[in-house]
């Protein structure tokens, strides 16, 4: 049986992928009490990695779309942490977004809004969170965006 959150995701046309395995010597998430700390999820769409540098070869709108893919990956990791029951999610506590951007690009918050707005659209008040959005001179594999999250679960 599909839970409420996954039903809402389906209404939005989103099916969560399998949670990605880590690419190096770390774990995809760590649970401490009722908090789940999810490692950074990189922008990855149906056609593969979403690469580029904001302010050079990507628009803010393209970066925003890339950040939304990070939100989907974060929810997939949260689902894995919840033993497959995403309805155990109490709320999104904190996001930290890294945007691969030029030194003069200043729209990192608008880019990370792609993740934030999707989480609120999908989760309602459970998706409201604190957040940081920062520039990075480069990101792994040349991706446009990487976002990490802290979730509260029950």
Beta strands, then each sheet from edge to edge (+ up, - down):
strand 1: 29-32
strand 2: 35-42
strand 3: 44-45
strand 4: 48-49
strand 5: 89-100
strand 6: 130-136
strand 7: 145-153
sheet 1: 1+ 2- 7+ 5- 6-
sheet 2: 3+ 4-
end
